[in-house]
Amino acid sequence: MRSVIVFFLLTTLSFALPFSLIKHETPTQTGPTLFVIGGIHGNEPGSYFAASILAQYYTITKGNLWVIPNLNHKSIMMNSRGVNGDMNRKFADIDTHDADYPIVDELKKIITDPKIDLILNLHDGHGFYRKEYQNTIFNPSAWGQTCVIDQVCLDSDHIYKDMNKIASTVSKELNNGLIENHHCFDVRNTNTRFDDEAMKHSLTFFAINHNKPAFAIETSKNLPTLEEKVFYQLRAIEGYMRYMGIDYQRPFELTTKNLKEMIKINGNVTINNNINLNLENLRTDLSFVPLKSERNDFNFTHPLGGMLQDGGKYNLYVGNQKISSLSPSIHQEGQCSDKITIEIDGKEEKLVFAKEYFITADVSIINKSLTRTNIIGFTREGKKDESNIHVTLKDFDPRYSIDKEAKTYRIELYRENDFCGMVLIHFK
């Protein structure tokens, strides 16, 4: 299996599209290809957290899997259905001046790629679908707990043309492993061409009009926890993979307990290749972070990691959860000498920026160049340059830690007033 992450850059428009396409392919790229899309609606976290876990943890041993976990990324971070309107109503036609146009246009190209055999668009929907009206939660107008199709079959010949059969098979499998009996799944046929004018503008209807079988998976917004939504999304995706003959492995048992812990894993962010922040247990506010006045590059390890500027602050997100706000200290980038080492518990090694070092006893920056060291949270009277000083955990003011446990601190290096880079030191 090979994994490829594709980031989209539209050079003619001079900006990068906010979503990533992760490809898990077997070496020969033979066999069927499933394309899974999460996050078309930013207020449906079951969809995009399921897609992110699929992208991060699943291994494909037969066939191929393409995943976009963060399609409508700004809307995800803002927990909005769509900051520029409903993106899932822009596939029949869209104005070229619409802010969503580059995303929709690029996604259409991926959907129509000859390699794609079947498409899943992930959602969280209201209520619990029932064919007969019971109440405002359980009724025929609800979308939750459904495998949605636009029509029974594709109009033309295709190996997966019988969409009603496929969705029925997956729904039956899902109903054999419910958390609660009332979570049962069913097939909802919108009969789009004849009965649903709004759905004619949807992603799935665009796909089937290009001879691509496409389904929506709708888990209920009325499920009590996020991990339950993700649980059903992943079980449904696995059902479609089994139907297609795509073999997969995952390094965890698919339970809500495991998913609850996995959803909490935030990963790291690297900023401008010279700052690294561990997003686990990070303080909610960090001050005087050395950044450039513009064009700061934030690179997250989590597929749902992102940054939104709010006034003068840089807000870090994973999905719809704000992790921390960075208040910047603006600096030019400088070039430091490579003659800088770090001594950890009596052992020296070359210092590498944007790295976290783990300390048992003490640490010192061994600096014989013109570079200045600033150890945040440590002060020694009369010392502007804090190089060549051994510090221990008790030497730090815990208010300046970057983590809530007050064990991780920043060491910054400057050449005159230009910022060269940062390392983290974490006391065990």
C-alpha positions as CSV (number, residue, x, y, z in Angstrom):
1,M,0.0,0.0,0.0
2,R,1.2,3.5,-0.8
3,S,-0.2,6.7,0.7
4,V,-0.1,10.0,-1.2
5,I,-1.3,13.4,0.1
6,V,-2.2,15.8,-2.6
7,F,-2.5,19.5,-1.8
8,F,-4.2,21.7,-4.4
9,L,-2.7,24.9,-5.7
10,L,-4.4,27.0,-8.3
11,T,-1.5,29.1,-9.7
12,T,-3.8,31.1,-11.9
13,L,-5.7,32.2,-8.9
14,S,-2.6,32.5,-6.7
15,F,-4.0,30.7,-3.6
16,A,-4.1,27.2,-2.3
17,L,-7.3,25.3,-2.0
18,P,-8.0,24.5,1.6
19,F,-8.6,20.8,1.2
20,S,-6.3,17.8,0.9
21,L,-6.8,14.6,-1.0
22,I,-5.2,11.5,0.7
23,K,-4.8,8.5,-1.6
24,H,-4.2,5.0,-0.1
25,E,-3.4,2.9,-3.1
26,T,-1.9,-0.6,-3.7
27,P,1.4,-0.5,-5.6
28,T,-0.2,-1.5,-8.9
29,Q,-3.2,0.8,-8.3
30,T,-5.4,-2.0,-9.7
31,G,-8.8,-2.9,-8.4
32,P,-11.7,-0.6,-7.6
33,T,-11.3,2.9,-6.1
34,L,-13.6,4.3,-3.5
35,F,-13.7,8.1,-3.0
36,V,-14.9,9.4,0.4
37,I,-15.6,13.1,1.0
38,G,-16.0,14.5,4.5
39,G,-16.8,18.1,5.6
40,I,-18.9,19.5,2.8
41,H,-21.0,20.9,5.6
42,G,-18.9,22.4,8.4
43,N,-21.4,21.8,11.2
44,E,-21.5,18.0,10.7
45,P,-18.5,16.7,12.7
46,G,-19.4,13.0,12.4
47,S,-18.6,13.3,8.7
48,Y,-15.2,14.9,8.8
49,F,-13.9,13.2,12.0
50,A,-14.8,9.8,10.4
51,A,-13.0,10.8,7.2
52,S,-9.9,12.0,9.1
53,I,-9.7,8.7,11.0
54,L,-10.1,6.8,7.8
55,A,-7.3,8.8,6.1
56,Q,-4.9,8.5,9.1
57,Y,-5.3,5.0,10.3
58,Y,-6.6,2.7,7.6
59,T,-4.4,0.6,5.4
60,I,-5.6,-0.7,2.0
61,T,-4.3,-4.1,1.0
62,K,-6.5,-4.6,-2.1
63,G,-8.1,-1.9,-4.2
64,N,-7.7,1.9,-3.6
65,L,-9.1,4.5,-1.3
66,W,-9.2,8.3,-1.9
67,V,-10.3,10.5,1.0
68,I,-10.9,14.3,1.3
69,P,-11.4,14.8,5.1
70,N,-11.7,18.6,5.1
71,L,-13.5,19.7,2.0
72,N,-15.1,22.9,3.4
73,H,-12.3,23.6,5.8
74,K,-13.1,27.2,6.8
75,S,-16.7,26.2,7.5
76,I,-15.5,23.3,9.5
77,M,-13.4,25.6,11.7
78,M,-16.3,28.0,12.1
79,N,-18.8,25.2,12.8
80,S,-21.0,26.6,10.0
81,R,-23.0,24.7,7.4
82,G,-21.4,26.9,4.8
83,V,-19.8,30.3,5.3
84,N,-20.4,31.0,1.6
85,G,-23.8,29.3,1.5
86,D,-24.6,25.6,1.1
87,M,-21.7,24.1,-0.9
88,N,-23.8,21.0,-1.6
89,R,-26.2,23.0,-3.7
90,K,-23.6,24.4,-6.1
91,F,-22.8,21.4,-8.4
92,A,-25.4,22.0,-11.1
93,D,-24.2,25.5,-11.6
94,I,-22.1,28.0,-9.8
95,D,-21.0,31.6,-10.5
96,T,-17.3,31.9,-11.2
97,H,-17.2,34.7,-8.6
98,D,-18.6,32.5,-5.8
99,A,-16.0,32.0,-3.1
100,D,-16.7,28.3,-3.3
101,Y,-16.1,28.1,-7.0
102,P,-12.4,26.9,-6.9
103,I,-13.3,24.1,-4.5
104,V,-16.4,22.9,-6.4
105,D,-14.6,23.1,-9.7
106,E,-11.6,21.1,-8.5
107,L,-13.9,18.5,-6.8
108,K,-15.8,18.0,-10.1
109,K,-12.5,17.1,-11.8
110,I,-11.8,14.5,-9.1
111,I,-15.3,13.0,-9.2
112,T,-15.1,12.5,-12.9
113,D,-11.6,11.0,-12.8
114,P,-11.7,7.7,-14.6
115,K,-10.1,5.9,-11.7
116,I,-13.0,6.7,-9.4
117,D,-15.6,3.8,-9.2
118,L,-17.9,4.8,-6.3
119,I,-18.4,7.9,-4.2
120,L,-19.5,8.5,-0.6
121,N,-20.5,11.9,0.6
122,L,-20.6,12.0,4.4
123,H,-23.2,13.9,6.4
124,D,-24.8,14.2,9.8
125,G,-28.6,14.7,9.3
126,H,-31.5,15.6,11.5
127,G,-33.6,13.0,13.4
128,F,-34.1,9.3,12.6
129,Y,-35.6,8.4,9.2
130,R,-38.8,6.4,9.3
131,K,-41.0,5.6,6.3
132,E,-44.1,6.5,8.5
133,Y,-44.5,9.6,10.7
134,Q,-44.1,8.9,14.4
135,N,-43.1,12.3,15.8
136,T,-40.8,15.3,14.9
137,I,-37.7,13.2,15.4
138,F,-38.8,9.9,13.8
139,N,-40.4,10.7,10.4
140,P,-40.1,10.5,6.6
141,S,-38.6,14.0,6.5
142,A,-35.6,13.1,8.7
143,W,-32.2,12.3,7.2
144,G,-30.4,10.7,10.1
145,Q,-29.3,7.0,9.9
146,T,-29.8,6.7,6.1
147,C,-27.9,5.6,3.1
148,V,-29.2,8.1,0.6
149,I,-29.6,7.5,-3.1
150,D,-30.8,9.9,-5.9
151,Q,-32.3,7.1,-7.9
152,V,-32.6,3.3,-7.9
153,C,-30.1,2.6,-10.7
154,L,-27.6,4.5,-12.9
155,D,-29.0,5.2,-16.3
156,S,-26.1,3.5,-18.1
157,D,-24.2,0.3,-17.5
158,H,-21.8,0.2,-14.6
159,I,-20.5,-2.5,-12.3
160,Y,-22.1,-0.7,-9.4
161,K,-25.2,0.7,-11.2
162,D,-27.8,-0.9,-8.8
163,M,-27.5,1.7,-6.1
164,N,-30.6,0.6,-4.3
165,K,-29.3,-2.9,-3.9
166,I,-25.9,-1.6,-2.7
167,A,-27.4,0.8,-0.2
168,S,-29.8,-1.9,1.0
169,T,-27.0,-4.4,1.6
170,V,-24.9,-1.8,3.6
171,S,-28.0,-0.8,5.6
172,K,-28.7,-4.4,6.5
173,E,-25.1,-4.9,7.7
174,L,-25.3,-1.8,9.8
175,N,-28.5,-2.9,11.5
176,N,-26.7,-6.0,12.7
177,G,-24.5,-4.0,15.1
178,L,-26.4,-1.1,16.5
179,I,-25.6,0.6,19.8
180,E,-29.3,1.2,20.4
181,N,-32.2,-0.4,18.4
182,H,-33.7,2.9,17.5
183,H,-30.4,3.8,15.6
184,C,-31.4,1.5,12.8
185,F,-30.5,2.5,9.2
186,D,-32.7,2.5,6.1
187,V,-32.3,3.5,2.4
188,R,-33.7,6.9,1.5
189,N,-34.3,7.5,-2.2
190,T,-34.8,11.2,-2.9
191,N,-35.9,10.3,-6.5
192,T,-34.0,13.5,-7.3
193,R,-34.8,13.9,-11.0
194,F,-38.5,14.0,-10.5
195,D,-39.2,14.9,-6.9
196,D,-36.4,17.0,-5.4
197,E,-35.4,20.2,-7.1
198,A,-32.8,21.2,-4.5
199,M,-31.0,17.8,-4.7
200,K,-30.6,18.4,-8.4
201,H,-27.8,20.8,-7.4
202,S,-26.1,18.3,-5.1
203,L,-22.7,16.5,-5.3
204,T,-24.2,13.0,-5.6
205,F,-26.6,14.0,-8.4
206,F,-23.7,15.6,-10.3
207,A,-21.8,12.4,-9.9
208,I,-24.6,10.0,-11.1
209,N,-25.1,12.3,-14.2
210,H,-21.5,11.5,-15.0
211,N,-22.0,7.8,-14.7
212,K,-20.5,7.6,-11.2
213,P,-22.5,5.7,-8.5
214,A,-22.7,8.1,-5.5
215,F,-24.3,7.8,-2.1
216,A,-24.7,9.9,1.0
217,I,-24.1,8.5,4.4
218,E,-26.2,10.4,7.0
219,T,-25.7,9.7,10.7
220,S,-28.1,11.3,13.0
221,K,-27.4,14.7,14.6
222,N,-29.6,13.4,17.5
223,L,-27.1,10.7,18.5
224,P,-25.8,11.7,21.9
225,T,-22.0,11.7,21.2
226,L,-19.6,12.5,18.4
227,E,-17.9,9.1,18.7
228,E,-21.3,7.4,18.0
229,K,-21.6,9.3,14.8
230,V,-18.1,8.4,13.8
231,F,-18.7,4.8,14.7
232,Y,-21.6,4.5,12.3
233,Q,-19.9,6.5,9.5
234,L,-16.9,4.1,9.6
235,R,-19.0,1.0,9.8
236,A,-20.9,2.2,6.7
237,I,-17.7,3.0,4.8
238,E,-16.4,-0.4,5.7
239,G,-19.6,-1.9,4.4
240,Y,-19.2,-0.2,1.0
241,M,-15.5,-1.3,0.9
242,R,-16.5,-4.9,1.5
243,Y,-19.2,-4.7,-1.2
244,M,-16.6,-3.4,-3.7
245,G,-14.0,-6.0,-2.7
246,I,-11.6,-3.4,-1.2
247,D,-9.6,-5.1,1.6
248,Y,-8.4,-2.9,4.5
249,Q,-6.8,-3.1,7.9
250,R,-7.1,-0.8,10.9
251,P,-4.8,-0.9,14.0
252,F,-7.7,-0.5,16.4
253,E,-11.0,-2.2,17.4
254,L,-13.9,-0.2,16.1
255,T,-15.6,0.8,19.3
256,T,-17.0,4.1,20.6
257,K,-14.6,3.9,23.5
258,N,-11.6,3.7,21.2
259,L,-13.0,6.4,18.9
260,K,-13.6,8.8,21.8
261,E,-9.9,8.7,22.6
262,M,-8.7,8.9,19.0
263,I,-10.8,12.0,18.4
264,K,-8.9,13.7,21.2
265,I,-5.5,13.3,19.4
266,N,-4.6,16.7,18.0
267,G,-1.1,16.2,16.7
268,N,1.4,19.0,16.0
269,V,1.7,22.1,13.9
270,T,5.0,23.4,12.4
271,I,5.1,27.1,11.6
272,N,7.5,28.5,9.0
273,N,9.6,25.4,9.4
274,N,11.2,26.9,12.5
275,I,8.5,26.6,15.2
276,N,6.9,23.4,16.3
277,L,3.9,23.2,18.8
278,N,2.5,20.0,20.2
279,L,-1.3,20.6,20.2
280,E,-1.9,18.0,23.0
281,N,-2.6,19.8,26.2
282,L,-1.6,23.2,24.7
283,R,-2.5,26.3,26.6
284,T,-5.5,28.1,25.2
285,D,-3.5,31.3,24.7
286,L,0.1,31.8,23.9
287,S,1.7,35.3,23.8
288,F,4.6,36.8,21.9
289,V,5.0,34.0,19.4
290,P,7.7,35.0,16.9
291,L,5.9,35.2,13.5
292,K,6.4,37.1,10.2
293,S,4.2,40.0,9.4
294,E,2.6,38.0,6.6
295,R,2.7,34.7,4.7
296,N,3.2,32.5,7.8
297,D,3.1,28.8,6.8
298,F,1.1,26.5,9.2
299,N,1.6,22.8,8.6
300,F,-0.6,20.5,10.7
301,T,-0.1,16.7,11.2
302,H,-3.8,16.3,11.7
303,P,-5.9,16.3,8.5
304,L,-8.4,18.6,10.2
305,G,-5.8,21.0,11.5
306,G,-6.2,24.6,10.4
307,M,-5.6,28.3,11.2
308,L,-8.0,31.2,11.1
309,Q,-6.9,34.8,11.8
310,D,-9.1,36.9,14.0
311,G,-7.9,40.4,14.2
312,G,-4.3,40.2,15.3
313,K,-4.5,36.6,16.6
314,Y,-3.8,33.3,14.9
315,N,-6.3,30.7,16.1
316,L,-5.4,27.1,15.8
317,Y,-8.1,24.5,15.2
318,V,-8.6,20.7,14.8
319,G,-11.9,20.3,13.2
320,N,-14.4,22.6,14.8
321,Q,-12.4,22.7,18.1
322,K,-10.3,25.8,18.8
323,I,-7.1,24.6,20.4
324,S,-5.2,27.8,21.0
325,S,-4.9,31.5,20.1
326,L,-1.4,32.8,19.2
327,S,-0.6,36.5,19.8
328,P,2.3,37.2,17.6
329,S,5.5,39.1,18.1
330,I,6.5,40.2,14.6
331,H,10.1,39.6,13.5
332,Q,12.1,39.2,10.4
333,E,13.5,35.8,9.7
334,G,17.2,35.4,10.5
335,Q,19.9,32.9,9.7
336,C,21.6,31.5,12.7
337,S,25.0,29.7,12.8
338,D,25.0,25.9,12.6
339,K,27.5,25.9,15.5
340,I,24.7,25.6,18.1
341,T,24.2,22.5,20.1
342,I,21.9,21.5,22.9
343,E,23.1,19.7,26.0
344,I,20.5,17.4,27.6
345,D,21.2,15.7,30.9
346,G,24.9,16.0,30.2
347,K,24.9,14.8,26.6
348,E,25.4,17.2,23.6
349,E,23.7,17.0,20.2
350,K,23.2,19.3,17.3
351,L,20.3,21.7,17.8
352,V,17.5,21.3,15.2
353,F,14.7,23.9,15.0
354,A,11.0,23.0,15.2
355,K,11.8,20.0,17.5
356,E,10.7,19.0,21.0
357,Y,13.4,17.7,23.3
358,F,12.7,15.6,26.4
359,I,14.6,16.5,29.6
360,T,15.1,14.5,32.8
361,A,17.4,16.8,34.8
362,D,18.7,19.9,33.0
363,V,19.3,21.5,29.6
364,S,21.6,24.1,28.1
365,I,22.0,25.8,24.7
366,I,25.7,25.6,23.9
367,N,26.1,28.6,21.7
368,K,29.5,29.9,20.5
369,S,28.1,32.1,17.7
370,L,26.7,35.6,17.6
371,T,23.2,34.2,18.1
372,R,21.2,35.2,21.2
373,T,19.3,32.6,23.2
374,N,16.0,33.5,24.9
375,I,14.6,30.9,27.3
376,I,11.0,31.8,27.8
377,G,10.0,31.7,31.5
378,F,13.6,31.8,32.8
379,T,15.3,35.0,33.9
380,R,18.9,35.6,35.2
381,E,19.7,39.1,36.3
382,G,22.0,40.9,33.9
383,K,21.8,38.2,31.2
384,K,20.2,39.2,27.9
385,D,21.8,36.2,26.2
386,E,20.8,33.0,28.0
387,S,23.2,30.7,26.1
388,N,25.5,28.3,28.0
389,I,23.3,28.3,31.2
390,H,22.1,25.0,32.7
391,V,18.4,25.2,33.6
392,T,16.1,22.8,35.4
393,L,12.3,22.7,35.8
394,K,12.4,24.6,39.1
395,D,14.1,27.5,37.3
396,F,11.0,28.3,35.3
397,D,8.0,30.5,36.0
398,P,5.1,28.1,35.2
399,R,3.0,30.9,33.9
400,Y,5.2,30.9,30.7
401,S,4.8,27.2,29.9
402,I,3.1,26.3,26.7
403,D,1.2,23.3,28.2
404,K,-1.4,23.1,31.0
405,E,0.8,20.9,33.1
406,A,3.7,23.5,33.1
407,K,6.3,21.0,31.9
408,T,7.0,22.3,28.4
409,Y,8.8,25.6,27.6
410,R,10.0,27.6,24.6
411,I,13.7,28.3,23.7
412,E,14.0,30.9,21.0
413,L,17.2,31.9,19.1
414,Y,17.8,35.3,17.5
415,R,20.5,36.9,15.4
416,E,20.3,40.5,16.5
417,N,16.6,41.2,16.3
418,D,15.8,38.6,13.6
419,F,14.2,35.3,14.7
420,C,16.0,32.2,13.7
421,G,13.9,29.4,15.3
422,M,12.4,27.8,18.3
423,V,12.7,24.4,20.1
424,L,10.5,23.0,22.9
425,I,11.9,21.5,26.0
426,H,9.7,19.1,27.9
427,F,10.6,18.0,31.4
428,K,9.6,14.4,32.2
